[in-house]
Amino acid sequence: MWFKWARRDPLAREAFASQLAFMKTFNVGYIMDSMLVDIDGKTKLTL
């Protein structure tokens, strides 16, 4: 859902990209690339 909303507006995209990068940092480690897939198992890494 986050990716869907981030694609609607350039500012939303920038904010989400920043938040996603933070959540993927080594120190936080809340999200891994392997977790970023849709219901069909397709990668959702692109905004």
CNS distance restraints for C-alpha pairs under 8 A (distance, minus, plus):
assign (resid   1 and name CA) (resid   5 and name CA) 6.49 0.50 0.50
assign (resid   2 and name CA) (resid   6 and name CA) 6.08 0.50 0.50
assign (resid   2 and name CA) (resid  16 and name CA) 7.62 0.50 0.50
assign (resid   3 and name CA) (resid   7 and name CA) 6.24 0.50 0.50
assign (resid   3 and name CA) (resid  44 and name CA) 7.44 0.50 0.50
assign (resid   3 and name CA) (resid  47 and name CA) 6.25 0.50 0.50
assign (resid   4 and name CA) (resid   8 and name CA) 7.07 0.50 0.50
assign (resid   5 and name CA) (resid   9 and name CA) 7.67 0.50 0.50
assign (resid   5 and name CA) (resid  12 and name CA) 7.30 0.50 0.50
assign (resid   5 and name CA) (resid  13 and name CA) 7.98 0.50 0.50
assign (resid   6 and name CA) (resid  10 and name CA) 7.58 0.50 0.50
assign (resid   6 and name CA) (resid  12 and name CA) 4.93 0.50 0.50
assign (resid   6 and name CA) (resid  13 and name CA) 4.29 0.50 0.50
assign (resid   6 and name CA) (resid  14 and name CA) 7.87 0.50 0.50
assign (resid   6 and name CA) (resid  16 and name CA) 6.24 0.50 0.50
assign (resid   6 and name CA) (resid  47 and name CA) 6.90 0.50 0.50
assign (resid   7 and name CA) (resid  12 and name CA) 7.39 0.50 0.50
assign (resid   7 and name CA) (resid  13 and name CA) 5.90 0.50 0.50
assign (resid   7 and name CA) (resid  47 and name CA) 5.98 0.50 0.50
assign (resid   8 and name CA) (resid  12 and name CA) 7.25 0.50 0.50
assign (resid   8 and name CA) (resid  13 and name CA) 7.58 0.50 0.50
assign (resid   9 and name CA) (resid  13 and name CA) 6.13 0.50 0.50
assign (resid  10 and name CA) (resid  14 and name CA) 6.22 0.50 0.50
assign (resid  11 and name CA) (resid  15 and name CA) 6.18 0.50 0.50
assign (resid  12 and name CA) (resid  16 and name CA) 6.03 0.50 0.50
assign (resid  13 and name CA) (resid  17 and name CA) 5.98 0.50 0.50
assign (resid  13 and name CA) (resid  47 and name CA) 6.92 0.50 0.50
assign (resid  14 and name CA) (resid  18 and name CA) 6.22 0.50 0.50
assign (resid  15 and name CA) (resid  19 and name CA) 6.26 0.50 0.50
assign (resid  16 and name CA) (resid  20 and name CA) 5.90 0.50 0.50
assign (resid  17 and name CA) (resid  21 and name CA) 6.06 0.50 0.50
assign (resid  17 and name CA) (resid  47 and name CA) 7.88 0.50 0.50
assign (resid  18 and name CA) (resid  22 and name CA) 6.29 0.50 0.50
assign (resid  19 and name CA) (resid  23 and name CA) 6.22 0.50 0.50
assign (resid  20 and name CA) (resid  24 and name CA) 6.20 0.50 0.50
assign (resid  20 and name CA) (resid  31 and name CA) 7.97 0.50 0.50
assign (resid  21 and name CA) (resid  25 and name CA) 6.40 0.50 0.50
assign (resid  22 and name CA) (resid  28 and name CA) 7.24 0.50 0.50
assign (resid  23 and name CA) (resid  28 and name CA) 5.81 0.50 0.50
assign (resid  23 and name CA) (resid  29 and name CA) 6.10 0.50 0.50
assign (resid  23 and name CA) (resid  30 and name CA) 5.35 0.50 0.50
assign (resid  23 and name CA) (resid  31 and name CA) 5.71 0.50 0.50
assign (resid  24 and name CA) (resid  28 and name CA) 6.66 0.50 0.50
assign (resid  24 and name CA) (resid  29 and name CA) 5.29 0.50 0.50
assign (resid  24 and name CA) (resid  30 and name CA) 6.24 0.50 0.50
assign (resid  24 and name CA) (resid  31 and name CA) 5.15 0.50 0.50
assign (resid  24 and name CA) (resid  32 and name CA) 6.05 0.50 0.50
assign (resid  24 and name CA) (resid  33 and name CA) 7.97 0.50 0.50
assign (resid  25 and name CA) (resid  29 and name CA) 5.56 0.50 0.50
assign (resid  31 and name CA) (resid  35 and name CA) 6.61 0.50 0.50
assign (resid  32 and name CA) (resid  36 and name CA) 7.20 0.50 0.50
assign (resid  33 and name CA) (resid  45 and name CA) 7.53 0.50 0.50
assign (resid  36 and name CA) (resid  43 and name CA) 6.10 0.50 0.50
assign (resid  36 and name CA) (resid  44 and name CA) 5.44 0.50 0.50
assign (resid  36 and name CA) (resid  45 and name CA) 6.44 0.50 0.50
assign (resid  37 and name CA) (resid  41 and name CA) 5.18 0.50 0.50
assign (resid  37 and name CA) (resid  42 and name CA) 5.14 0.50 0.50
assign (resid  37 and name CA) (resid  43 and name CA) 4.47 0.50 0.50
assign (resid  37 and name CA) (resid  44 and name CA) 5.13 0.50 0.50
assign (resid  37 and name CA) (resid  45 and name CA) 7.85 0.50 0.50
assign (resid  38 and name CA) (resid  42 and name CA) 5.40 0.50 0.50
assign (resid  38 and name CA) (resid  43 and name CA) 6.58 0.50 0.50
assign (resid  38 and name CA) (resid  44 and name CA) 6.41 0.50 0.50
